[in-house]
Amino acid sequence: MTGPTELPVPDTVDVRSGPEVSDQLLSLLPLLGEWHGEGVMTGTAAGSAQDVRFGQWMRFSHDGRGFLAYESRTWRLTDEGRIVGPDVRETGFWRPRGDDDVELLTASPEGLVEIYVGRARTTTSWELTSDVVARTPDAADVTRAVRLYGLVEGALMYAIDRAGADDPLRPTMSARLERLR
């Protein structure tokens, strides 16, 4: 049995089409859309002795309810910019709570689930700290994380810092992404 190629319920990245955007999403509205760009993963996070370049596609969409669906895919790049293969993948939800409070729930196929709480620092920046980190036995040793997202001159920039049981909080990955739509 084959299914439809389109879902019967809209999931849109464009405020001009699809369902009306919930008023709850006003503090997150600038994130809505698709983003593409490059970043750097620190060597320790990438499992190598040196930092690793990556390409990234990120999408924030809505279906009319009071949350943004979030999806991120990365791929490793050589120093010359050639694609080596797929890398970190993540999915989740951004949930506004009150005027400036925000929650972020993420899951990755590497066995890491994180729940963040934070605030919109301005109308174009968000700072989140992990509240819960759960991992499978073979996942990376992560016990705490901090994420900072911001729009700078039209680009979405972010940084993720993580700590392990015996390691202090340190940079893990960061990127600069341009809006596709």
C-alpha positions as CSV (number, residue, x, y, z in Angstrom):
1,M,0.0,0.0,0.0
2,T,1.4,3.4,-0.9
3,G,0.6,6.6,1.0
4,P,0.2,10.1,-0.1
5,T,3.3,12.2,-0.7
6,E,1.7,15.2,1.1
7,L,0.3,15.1,4.6
8,P,-3.4,16.0,5.0
9,V,-2.4,18.5,7.8
10,P,-0.2,21.5,6.8
11,D,3.2,22.1,8.3
12,T,4.6,25.3,7.1
13,V,7.7,27.5,7.4
14,D,6.1,30.5,5.8
15,V,3.7,32.9,7.7
16,R,2.0,33.9,4.5
17,S,0.7,30.4,3.8
18,G,-0.8,27.6,5.7
19,P,-2.5,27.9,9.1
20,E,-2.5,31.2,11.1
21,V,0.5,31.5,13.4
22,S,-0.5,31.2,17.1
23,D,0.0,34.4,19.1
24,Q,2.0,32.2,21.5
25,L,4.8,32.1,18.9
26,L,5.5,35.8,18.8
27,S,8.8,35.5,20.8
28,L,9.9,32.7,18.4
29,L,8.6,34.0,15.1
30,P,12.0,35.3,13.8
31,L,13.2,31.6,13.8
32,L,10.4,30.4,11.5
33,G,11.8,29.2,8.2
34,E,14.6,27.2,6.6
35,W,18.2,28.0,7.2
36,H,21.4,26.8,5.5
37,G,25.1,27.4,6.2
38,E,28.3,26.2,7.7
39,G,29.8,25.8,11.1
40,V,32.6,24.2,13.2
41,M,32.4,21.3,15.6
42,T,35.2,21.1,18.1
43,G,37.7,18.3,17.8
44,T,36.7,16.6,21.0
45,A,33.0,16.7,20.0
46,A,33.8,15.4,16.5
47,G,35.9,12.6,17.8
48,S,39.1,13.9,16.2
49,A,42.2,15.9,17.3
50,Q,41.1,19.0,15.3
51,D,38.0,21.0,14.7
52,V,35.8,19.8,11.9
53,R,33.8,21.9,9.4
54,F,30.2,21.0,8.7
55,G,27.3,22.1,6.5
56,Q,23.9,22.5,8.0
57,W,20.2,22.7,7.1
58,M,17.8,23.8,9.9
59,R,14.0,24.1,9.7
60,F,11.6,25.7,12.1
61,S,7.9,25.1,11.1
62,H,4.4,25.4,12.6
63,D,1.0,23.9,12.2
64,G,-1.0,26.6,13.8
65,R,-0.5,25.4,17.4
66,G,1.7,27.1,20.0
67,F,5.0,25.5,19.3
68,L,7.6,25.3,16.5
69,A,8.7,22.0,15.1
70,Y,12.5,21.9,14.7
71,E,14.7,19.8,12.5
72,S,18.5,20.0,11.9
73,R,20.8,18.0,9.6
74,T,24.5,18.4,9.3
75,W,27.1,16.9,7.0
76,R,30.9,16.9,7.3
77,L,33.0,19.0,5.0
78,T,36.7,18.8,4.1
79,D,38.9,21.9,4.6
80,E,38.2,22.5,0.9
81,G,34.4,22.4,1.4
82,R,33.8,18.9,-0.2
83,I,31.0,16.9,1.4
84,V,32.3,13.9,3.2
85,G,29.0,12.4,4.5
86,P,26.1,12.9,7.0
87,D,26.8,13.9,10.5
88,V,24.8,15.2,13.5
89,R,21.0,15.1,13.2
90,E,18.5,16.4,15.6
91,T,14.7,17.0,15.9
92,G,12.5,18.6,18.5
93,F,10.2,21.4,19.5
94,W,10.5,25.0,20.7
95,R,7.7,25.9,23.1
96,P,7.1,29.4,24.3
97,R,6.0,29.7,28.0
98,G,4.8,33.2,29.1
99,D,6.2,36.4,27.7
100,D,9.9,35.6,27.3
101,D,10.3,32.0,28.7
102,V,11.1,29.3,26.2
103,E,11.5,25.5,26.3
104,L,13.4,23.4,23.8
105,L,13.1,19.7,23.6
106,T,15.6,17.8,21.3
107,A,16.4,14.2,20.4
108,S,19.2,12.8,18.3
109,P,19.8,9.3,16.9
110,E,23.1,9.2,18.8
111,G,21.0,8.5,21.9
112,L,20.8,11.9,23.5
113,V,17.6,13.6,24.6
114,E,17.8,17.1,26.1
115,I,15.2,19.5,27.6
116,Y,16.2,23.1,27.8
117,V,14.7,26.1,29.6
118,G,15.5,29.7,28.9
119,R,14.5,33.1,27.9
120,A,14.2,35.3,24.8
121,R,16.9,37.9,25.7
122,T,15.7,40.2,23.0
123,T,13.3,39.7,20.1
124,T,16.1,38.1,18.2
125,S,18.2,36.1,20.7
126,W,17.5,33.1,22.9
127,E,19.6,31.6,25.7
128,L,18.8,28.1,27.0
129,T,20.2,25.9,29.7
130,S,19.6,22.2,30.0
131,D,17.1,21.2,32.6
132,V,17.2,17.4,31.8
133,V,19.7,15.4,29.8
134,A,19.0,11.7,29.2
135,R,21.2,9.4,27.2
136,T,21.5,5.8,26.2
137,P,24.4,3.8,27.6
138,D,26.5,4.2,24.4
139,A,25.7,8.0,23.9
140,A,28.3,10.7,24.6
141,D,28.8,11.6,28.2
142,V,26.8,14.7,28.4
143,T,25.4,16.0,31.8
144,R,24.8,19.7,31.1
145,A,24.4,21.9,28.0
146,V,23.9,25.6,27.1
147,R,22.6,26.9,23.8
148,L,22.7,30.5,22.5
149,Y,20.8,31.4,19.3
150,G,20.7,34.9,17.8
151,L,19.8,36.7,14.6
152,V,22.8,38.9,13.5
153,E,22.5,41.0,10.3
154,G,19.8,38.6,9.0
155,A,21.8,35.4,9.7
156,L,20.9,32.8,12.4
157,M,24.0,32.2,14.5
158,Y,24.2,29.7,17.4
159,A,26.6,28.1,19.8
160,I,26.2,24.9,21.8
161,D,28.4,24.2,24.9
162,R,28.3,20.9,26.7
163,A,29.8,19.3,29.8
164,G,30.4,15.7,30.8
165,A,30.4,14.1,34.3
166,D,34.1,14.9,34.7
167,D,34.5,17.7,32.2
168,P,33.6,21.4,32.5
169,L,31.2,23.2,30.1
170,R,33.1,23.8,26.8
171,P,32.2,24.8,23.2
172,T,30.9,21.9,21.1
173,M,29.6,23.4,17.9
174,S,28.6,26.7,16.3
175,A,27.4,27.9,13.0
176,R,26.2,30.8,10.9
177,L,23.1,30.0,8.8
178,E,21.4,32.1,6.1
179,R,17.6,32.1,5.6
180,L,16.5,30.0,2.6
181,R,12.9,30.8,2.9
